[in-house]
Amino acid sequence: MDTKIDVTIENVRQYTKEHVKPSRFEHCERVAQMCAFLCKKFGLDEKKGYLVGIGHDMCKDLPAEKMLEVAARDGNPILDYEKTKPSLLHGRAAAVLMKEDFKIEDKDILEAVANHICGFCEMGNLTKCLFLADKIEPGRPQSTDEYRNNLLSMDLDSMTGTVIIENYKYVSGKGYEVYPETKKMVDYYQALLEKK
């Protein structure tokens, strides 16, 4: 018999499949599998991991105006930086839809989906797993077996810190503007990794 979370997973999966382009849906499936794997490895609920993974990009293909409108319903301010790049709000928009349309109240699930793009210093463990899964799923160009195996030999915080610092170097090295919270996270995790 299906449990409530199984039904929710299938509903979110169908919604995502119908609302994003096929290549993005394939990415969502890989992220869901990777996130469930990470959750199992680190003692978290695998089904929650799969759910946040399959739904994390459900709003990625929304038009900019709609993205802004949906994300604003979470009650948090929209930064000027986000207004110029509404695609950065697709996680917040997805968390709003999960709450409104799929009746998901679990704070860990909503936090993970809302914050999977850039993360924040005091992320919960489910958020860390989704953040990582999104960055290291096997469809990513840098995500070779060797790359993943090296990361998977680490504890969750070391793995998170390593990927955040790598990502920051890559983005800033390309000359892209860096999300304001990212520099704080880099400093936070560099200090944490130095203690290990």
Disulfide bonds with the S-S distance in Angstrom:
none
